[in-house]
Amino acid sequence: MAGYHILMILSAVDFRFHIEEEKIIREFLFQEFPFRINLDNEIAHISNLRHDEWMPHFQKCIDDFHDDATEEERNSLLKFALYLAKADKVITNEENEYLQLLFNSFDVERE
């Protein structure tokens, strides 16, 4: 669920939710959860966060995901995060900040 929270917060930081972002999150869920899951509690938890709580929650989710995921799963999440940030054809400063935190937390070297 931590990966889902990461993507949902990343989709919200620009205060716009683009239909392409929803498709990317659905694809992530399809790949990571081949069985049906109830997201009501997760959506409620995320939507109840105040804006100033997004970054600490995002960091906690990164830590949780990193602790439980393989390198392959972390790389997959990074790809989804990049696709998500690019979905509306604009990467905002806020999205960039969150992406950088995610990449730095996963110790990914970028060219």
Order of alpha helices (4+ residues) and beta strands (2+ residues): alpha-alpha-alpha-alpha-alpha-alpha
